[in-house]
Amino acid sequence: MEKELNTIGLSRDFIIHPGETLAEVLEDREMSQKELAIRTGMTEKHISTVINGQKNISSSFAKKLEYALGIETEFWMNLQANYERELLEFEELNNISEQEVGILKNLKEVLTKWAEFGWIEKDANPASTVLDVRMLFGISNLCDTPKMKYAAAFRAQSKNTNVDPYVLFAWQRMCELLTESIDVAEEVDLDLLRAKIPEIKQVMFMRANQIQHKLTSIFAECGIAFRIVPNFKGAPVQGFIKTTEDGALILCMTLRQKFADIFWFTLFHEISHILNGDAKNDFVDFDSVSGEKEAKADKMAGEFLIDSNAYKRFVRDKKYTSSREINEFAEQQNVRDYIVQGRLMKEEFIPWKARPRYEWA
């Protein structure tokens, strides 16, 4: 008879039933099944079915074995528990549908990054990876992911057809996992956050490899766990804001286009969402989403970076025809020159040209 193999190449025969251990103990002690039956008060048939793996060791029988053999109840109960766990894993691995394994193809880029984080095993067999992803997703079947809250929220907010609900959910779980170890103030302080705006603007003058650490520290003082996270194809996300169970806020951002001016505008855009109360529920900010909340956040972000009245005078007087003029205005607004250049290019006052990019996330 051909042995039944699971998806990691192990035969079910290698899953040891505690009855096998009992048989070995009897053999070592030269004790017959009949004698054990007498010592435990059980029938010979019961002893035989346990040894043959047809019946499990119950807690009451484990206690009888302790009396009869001097081997503690816990030993037999642990054997039984380990057997049941291994058997369950075997059955789980062999009952994974092709559809669920197929979802891993959608998550290929995500899984590569998660392997780098050490969250899953690199190059593991597909079935084992499905079990790992189930644990990270907090769901018993990956096929049900589109029914989860985040995916539903996305469908309500965006018409972008390039979104993959599995990638989107994975990205948001990654945000939660990467921020859970960040120590933040006990309460979210929006007044302090608003007061920190000038300090946050100063961070753009730091070296790129210092930016995330400094921003994380500033936001932590305000009760916000901040992290810049990788972005993936299938999740056109700018930011993620969530209120945790203990009342802290998660704020995650991507560097989707890597341009420094877009990064800083997006950061202040997300800050604006927080100050506007958009974080009361899980809020996902998509590249393609527009509406009243987005327009309000855009306006606030622009004002945080550059005073609107000063900017109107600046473009009215056409003081952007030279790098010197742009640099002078940027200094007045306490921002880097690329912030002014980016806005001028977006509003078509000057032609598009190369500008700084961040490559560190």
C-alpha positions in Angstrom: 0.0 0.0 0.0 1.4 3.4 -1.0 2.1 5.7 1.9 0.0 8.9 2.2 2.3 11.9 1.8 1.7 15.5 2.8 2.8 18.5 0.9 6.1 18.7 2.7 7.0 15.2 1.6 6.4 13.5 5.0 4.5 10.2 5.3 1.6 10.2 7.7 3.4 7.1 9.1 6.0 9.4 10.6 3.3 10.9 12.8 3.8 8.8 15.9 0.7 7.7 17.8 1.2 7.5 21.5 0.2 3.8 21.3 3.5 3.1 19.6 5.4 4.5 22.6 3.2 2.4 24.9 4.0 -0.7 22.9 7.8 0.0 23.3 7.4 0.5 27.1 5.6 -2.9 27.3 8.3 -4.5 25.2 11.1 -3.1 27.3 9.4 -4.3 30.5 8.4 -7.7 29.0 4.9 -6.9 30.0 2.0 -8.4 28.0 -1.1 -6.5 26.9 -3.1 -8.8 29.2 -1.1 -7.9 32.2 -1.4 -4.1 31.4 -5.2 -4.7 31.1 -5.3 -6.1 34.6 -3.1 -3.4 36.1 -5.2 -0.6 34.5 -8.6 -2.2 34.9 -9.2 -1.9 31.1 -10.1 -4.6 28.6 -7.4 -6.3 26.5 -9.3 -5.0 23.4 -9.0 -1.4 24.7 -5.2 -1.9 25.2 -4.9 -3.4 21.7 -6.8 -0.6 20.0 -4.6 2.1 21.7 -1.4 0.3 20.7 -2.6 -0.1 17.1 -3.4 3.6 16.9 -7.1 3.1 16.6 -7.9 4.8 19.9 -6.4 7.8 21.6 -5.1 8.0 25.2 -7.7 9.7 27.3 -6.9 11.6 30.5 -8.4 8.9 32.6 -6.4 6.2 30.8 -3.2 8.3 31.1 -3.8 8.3 34.9 -4.2 4.5 35.0 -1.0 4.2 33.0 0.8 6.3 35.7 -0.4 3.8 38.4 0.4 0.8 36.3 3.8 1.9 34.8 5.0 4.7 37.1 5.2 7.1 34.1 3.5 10.4 34.9 0.1 11.3 33.4 1.5 14.5 31.9 3.9 12.4 29.8 1.1 10.5 28.1 -1.1 13.5 27.7 1.8 15.4 26.1 2.3 12.5 23.7 -1.4 12.6 22.8 -1.4 16.4 22.4 1.7 16.3 20.1 0.2 13.6 18.0 -3.1 15.5 17.6 -1.3 18.7 16.7 0.9 17.0 14.1 -2.1 15.2 12.7 -4.0 18.4 12.4 -1.1 20.1 10.6 -0.8 17.2 8.3 -4.5 17.4 7.5 -4.4 21.1 7.1 -1.5 20.9 4.6 -3.3 18.3 2.6 -6.6 20.1 2.5 -5.4 23.4 1.2 -7.2 24.2 -2.1 -5.5 25.1 -5.3 -7.3 28.4 -5.2 -5.7 29.3 -1.9 -2.3 28.3 -3.1 -2.9 30.4 -6.2 -3.3 33.5 -4.1 0.4 33.2 -3.2 1.2 34.2 -6.8 -0.6 37.5 -6.1 1.5 38.0 -3.0 4.9 37.0 -4.5 6.5 40.5 -4.0 5.0 40.8 -0.5 6.2 37.3 0.5 9.8 38.1 -0.7 9.8 41.1 1.7 8.2 39.2 4.5 10.9 36.5 4.2 13.5 39.3 4.5 11.8 40.3 7.8 11.9 36.7 9.0 8.2 36.4 9.2 8.0 33.5 6.8 10.5 30.9 5.6 12.1 31.7 2.3 11.5 29.1 -0.4 9.2 27.0 1.8 6.7 24.8 0.0 3.4 26.5 -1.0 1.2 24.7 1.5 3.4 25.7 4.5 3.5 29.2 3.2 -0.3 29.3 3.1 -0.4 28.3 6.8 2.1 31.1 7.7 0.2 33.7 5.7 -3.0 32.6 7.4 -1.4 33.3 10.8 -0.1 36.7 9.7 -3.5 37.6 8.1 -5.4 36.3 11.1 -7.8 34.4 8.9 -8.5 30.7 8.5 -8.8 30.7 4.7 -7.0 33.2 2.4 -9.9 33.0 -0.1 -12.0 35.0 2.4 -9.6 38.0 2.4 -11.7 40.2 0.1 -14.5 40.0 2.6 -12.3 41.6 5.3 -12.9 45.2 6.4 -9.9 46.8 4.6 -10.8 45.3 1.2 -14.4 46.4 1.6 -13.4 49.9 2.6 -11.2 50.1 -0.5 -14.0 49.1 -2.8 -16.1 51.8 -1.3 -13.5 54.5 -1.7 -11.7 53.8 -5.0 -12.4 52.8 -8.6 -8.8 52.0 -9.3 -8.8 48.6 -11.1 -5.1 48.0 -10.3 -5.7 47.1 -6.7 -5.3 43.6 -5.5 -7.3 43.0 -2.3 -4.9 40.4 -1.1 -1.9 42.6 -1.6 -3.7 45.5 -0.1 -4.6 43.5 3.0 -1.1 42.2 3.3 0.3 45.7 3.1 -1.9 46.9 5.9 -1.0 43.9 8.1 2.6 44.7 7.5 2.0 48.3 8.7 0.5 46.9 11.9 3.2 44.4 12.5 6.1 46.8 11.8 4.7 49.5 14.2 3.5 47.3 17.1 6.9 47.4 18.9 7.3 51.2 18.7 7.0 52.9 22.1 4.7 55.9 21.9 3.1 58.3 24.4 0.1 56.9 26.3 -2.3 59.3 24.6 -2.6 60.9 21.2 -1.9 64.6 21.5 -3.2 66.5 18.5 -2.2 69.9 19.9 1.3 68.7 20.3 1.3 67.3 16.8 0.2 70.7 15.4 2.9 72.4 17.5 5.5 70.0 16.1 4.9 71.1 12.5 7.9 73.4 12.4 10.1 70.7 13.9 8.8 68.1 11.3 9.6 70.6 8.5 13.2 70.8 9.8 13.7 67.1 9.3 13.7 67.5 5.6 17.1 69.3 6.0 18.6 66.1 7.6 20.4 63.4 5.7 18.1 60.9 4.1 19.2 58.0 6.3 18.3 60.0 9.4 14.8 61.0 8.4 12.8 57.9 9.4 14.4 57.7 12.9 13.8 61.4 13.6 10.2 61.3 12.4 9.5 58.2 14.4 10.8 59.9 17.5 8.7 63.1 16.9 5.5 61.2 16.2 6.0 58.9 19.2 5.9 62.0 21.5 2.5 62.7 20.0 1.2 59.1 20.6 1.7 58.1 17.0 3.6 55.0 15.8 5.2 56.1 12.5 6.9 54.0 9.9 7.9 54.2 6.3 7.1 50.9 4.7 7.7 49.2 1.3 5.1 49.6 -1.4 3.9 46.8 -3.7 2.3 46.6 -7.0 -1.4 46.0 -6.5 -1.6 48.4 -3.5 -1.4 52.0 -4.8 -1.3 53.3 -1.3 0.0 56.7 0.0 -0.6 56.2 3.6 -2.4 54.2 6.3 -3.9 55.6 9.5 -5.4 53.4 12.2 -6.4 53.8 15.8 -5.1 50.8 17.8 -6.9 49.0 20.6 -4.9 50.9 23.3 -5.8 54.3 21.7 -2.5 55.0 19.9 -2.3 55.9 16.3 -0.5 54.1 13.5 0.7 56.2 10.6 2.5 54.5 7.8 3.7 55.9 4.5 5.2 54.6 1.3 7.8 56.0 -1.1 5.8 55.1 -4.2 7.4 57.6 -6.6 10.4 58.3 -4.4 10.5 62.0 -5.2 11.4 64.0 -2.1 8.9 66.7 -2.7 6.1 64.2 -3.1 7.2 62.4 0.1 7.0 65.6 2.2 3.7 66.7 0.7 2.2 63.3 1.3 3.5 63.3 4.9 1.8 66.6 5.7 -1.3 65.4 3.8 -1.5 62.4 6.2 -0.9 64.7 9.2 -3.8 66.8 8.0 -6.0 63.7 7.9 -5.1 63.1 11.5 -5.7 66.6 12.6 -9.0 66.6 10.7 -10.3 63.6 12.6 -10.1 61.2 9.7 -8.3 58.6 11.8 -11.4 57.8 14.0 -11.8 54.8 11.8 -9.2 52.9 9.7 -8.4 55.2 6.9 -6.5 54.2 3.7 -5.3 57.0 1.5 -5.1 55.8 -2.1 -3.3 57.4 -5.0 -6.6 57.5 -7.0 -9.0 58.7 -4.3 -10.5 62.2 -4.5 -13.2 63.9 -2.6 -13.9 66.4 0.1 -11.5 64.8 2.7 -8.7 64.6 0.2 -9.2 68.2 -1.0 -9.2 69.5 2.6 -6.0 67.5 3.5 -4.3 68.7 0.3 -5.1 72.3 1.1 -3.8 72.0 4.7 -0.6 70.2 3.6 0.1 72.9 1.1 -0.4 75.6 3.8 1.8 73.7 6.3 4.7 73.7 3.8 4.3 77.1 2.1 2.2 80.0 3.2 -0.5 80.5 0.6 -0.5 84.3 0.6 3.3 84.4 0.2 3.1 81.8 -2.6 0.4 83.9 -4.4 2.7 86.9 -4.4 5.7 84.8 -5.4 4.0 83.5 -8.6 2.2 86.7 -9.3 5.5 88.6 -9.4 7.1 85.7 -11.4 10.0 85.4 -8.9 10.7 81.8 -10.0 12.7 82.4 -13.2 16.0 81.6 -11.5 17.3 79.0 -9.1 18.5 81.9 -6.8 14.9 83.2 -6.5 13.5 79.8 -5.8 16.1 79.1 -3.2 15.5 82.5 -1.5 11.7 81.8 -1.3 12.3 78.3 0.0 14.5 79.7 2.8 11.7 82.2 3.7 9.3 79.3 4.0 11.7 77.1 5.9 11.6 74.3 3.3 14.0 72.7 0.8 14.1 74.2 -2.7 12.7 71.0 -4.2 9.4 71.6 -2.3 9.0 74.9 -4.1 10.2 73.5 -7.4 7.8 70.5 -7.1 4.8 72.8 -6.6 5.8 75.1 -9.4 6.1 72.1 -11.8 2.8 70.6 -10.7 1.1 73.9 -11.3 2.9 74.3 -14.6 4.7 77.5 -13.8 8.0 75.9 -14.7 8.8 72.8 -16.9 9.3 69.4 -15.3 12.9 68.5 -14.6 14.9 66.1 -12.5 14.6 66.5 -8.7 15.8 64.6 -5.6 14.6 61.0 -5.0 14.6 59.0 -1.8 15.9 55.4 -2.2 16.0 54.2 1.4 12.6 52.5 1.9 
